[in-house]
Amino acid sequence: MKPRIAAITGKLEDTLISMADGPVIIGRQAGATLQISTASVSRRHAMIEKDGEKFFIADLGSRNGTFVNDLPIKKRELQHGDRVRIGESQFFFLFEDTDEPARTSEIRFDDSQIDSGVSVRMTYADAMGMMARDLSALLKVSTTINAIRGVEELQERLLELIFEVVPARHGAILLSGERTDPQDAFTSIFGLDRVYGPNKKVTVSTTVVRRVMSDNAALLVTDAEKNEALHTDSLIAAHSRSLLCVPLVMLGRTLGVIYLDTDVPDVRFDESHLQLVTAVGAIAAVAIQNARQFENLENENQRLLVEANLDHNMVGESAPMQHIYQFISKCAATESTVLISGESGTGKELAARAIHQNSKRATKPFVAVNCAALAESLLESELFGHEKGAFTGALNQRKGRLEIADGGTIFLDEIAELSPALQSKLLRVLQEREFERVGGTRPIKVDIRVLAATNQNLDEAIVKGSFRQDLYFRLNVVELNMPALRDRVADIPMLANFFRAKYADKCNRKVNGISPEAQQLLIKYDWPGNVRELENAIERAVVMGATDSILPEDLPEAILEINAPETLSPGAGYHESVTSTKKQIILDAIRKSKGSYTAAAKLLGLHPNYLHRLVRNLNLREQLKD
């Protein structure tokens, strides 16, 4: 047994280092036993030393860590075949006399040209006439690979079966993607060596692969080292005396290739091998495509199951809402703090409740606090609680919302409204998960997940000095932006009918639907108040309506103002007249005021902001420019 380290990637690639009796220091410093001069490696990164008959690797407090078989370690015993990763360099620890097995051989591409003068080309049609001789082999291939559902497992088993009937030394299966350059196009690569298994580097000629994929015909090259065109191709000359490449074609589309070569003296591929592998390729292409589709269906099924099992009270099926559902399904399973942003009325609290309901804290309390609804002194007591006698009126000890939410989720709505003093206290809660009651001295530990929401631009608030930057960074671990209703117009009919059914039942009124004219008005309105404004509009329509269907005249006046007369029902002449009169009154007032909105609003007895809204809703800006 000769303990050694074999470098497979990085600056020491293809280097074999024998293990001495003393410890092996790996690092960037000049005195290291194994020096790796890259920035990702610490000066003293790791150490391998012998203890009795065993070898151990220990991380020496490196910046980027030491990994064994892709797992971070502090100290671990090394076994034969373990793969050690330090920075960009990877090594195999070899203890026994055999080489380290890997899942797949490394594929190296070569662009040298190959003379076609010693080549044999064959299509699938040419091969079918001679398949009877190899029926037994084909039957075994077909029954074996068609029972495999994983693409990687299928590639490995297929090469093993081919090695049973073809004297190849090396084999590779390369499955293509969408692009045409072979070296960029392969989405799945698997290599195998007959002797060493999948731990030996396999050289693939891109010239051969490119030609086979272009022609959709198999290619056989014999005595490659005798071909003058290959004398400059040292890799093929040294490693491939005979090579064979077969396309994997499914319904006219090339999925990839089967690539075989041999450098064994006196062993050559012939046309019978080409015929057999061509037939195998026809069978394998179907199995590979089925395995790919099976994996895609499994992934899609998992995604749909997650979305189908998502527990929420939100309404909508538009693309923006599908994105919201996917986001919630991902972040609900974590403990990360989430900052929910969006305009007022977009459903930020519903999103927060959905995150809580689908998390592991779902059975624990969900406590919502509106930071804008209470004065600073009351909000502090509401959040943190108070001790008896802490202030006038504090007759008893009281738990705050943070303490009540222990084990569950605290939702801080309108977080931008917090005073600077409360922002500082909240920052400590986020950092330490502890606080003190008002008037108290004993720190109270809590296990809470924090969700926050705001309809303000916190970046601007930070610039103005009204919001702490460090608190923003603590809250904005993951950000969810709720879309405005005007950005998901496709959901308006669904939301409107949901609210219609809700308030018809609540008001004990029979309202069977929404008229097409009214529905068009709802879709054309821009909803500055978002879903909340839509809910209020439908509630008003249910209360004020006189028929079993919501009509345009049942809707709020603001919705009717922005719509052209042709969108109204034939019986809506009254609304047309009112809208026309409003337009004329506003135009006259602004002309008399010589374009001054403030003076015009004073003439009309309106607030200037409301006048601006009327001008926008009635589409008067172009007329005012004229």
Salt bridges, closest charged atoms under 4 A:
GLU13 OE2 - LYS201 NZ 3.72
ASP70 OD2 - ARG83 NH2 3.02
ASP70 OD1 - ARG85 NE 3.80
ASP111 OD1 - ARG210 NH2 3.92
ASP134 OD2 - ARG133 NE 3.86
GLU152 OE2 - ARG103 NE 2.93
GLU156 OE1 - ARG103 NH1 3.06
GLU160 OE1 - ARG157 NH1 3.26
GLU164 OE1 - LYS140 NZ 2.87
GLU178 OE2 - ARG253 NH2 3.88
ASP193 OD1 - ARG169 NE 3.39
ASP193 OD2 - HIS170 NE2 3.22
ASP215 OD2 - ARG121 NE 3.86
ASP215 OD2 - ARG211 NE 3.90
ASP223 OD1 - ARG268 NE 2.44
GLU225 OE2 - ARG268 NH2 3.81
ASP261 OD1 - HIS170 ND1 2.58
ASP263 OD1 - ARG169 NH1 3.94
ASP270 OD1 - HIS273 ND1 3.21
GLU300 OE2 - ARG303 NH2 2.47
GLU307 OE2 - ARG303 NH1 2.56
GLU335 OE1 - ARG361 NH2 2.61
GLU343 OE2 - ARG486 NH2 2.29
GLU349 OE2 - ARG353 NH2 3.08
GLU380 OE2 - LYS425 NZ 2.01
GLU382 OE1 - ARG398 NH2 3.32
GLU382 OE2 - ARG401 NH2 2.80
GLU387 OE2 - ARG437 NH1 3.03
GLU403 OE2 - ARG437 NH2 2.82
GLU434 OE2 - ARG428 NH2 2.73
GLU434 OE1 - LYS445 NZ 3.37
ASP447 OD1 - ARG361 NH2 2.76
ASP470 OD2 - ARG468 NH2 2.69
ASP491 OD2 - ARG488 NH1 3.00
GLU535 OE2 - LYS502 NZ 3.08
GLU557 OE2 - LYS582 NZ 2.07
GLU561 OE2 - LYS582 NZ 2.61
ASP588 OD1 - ARG591 NH1 3.70
GLU622 OE2 - LYS625 NZ 3.79
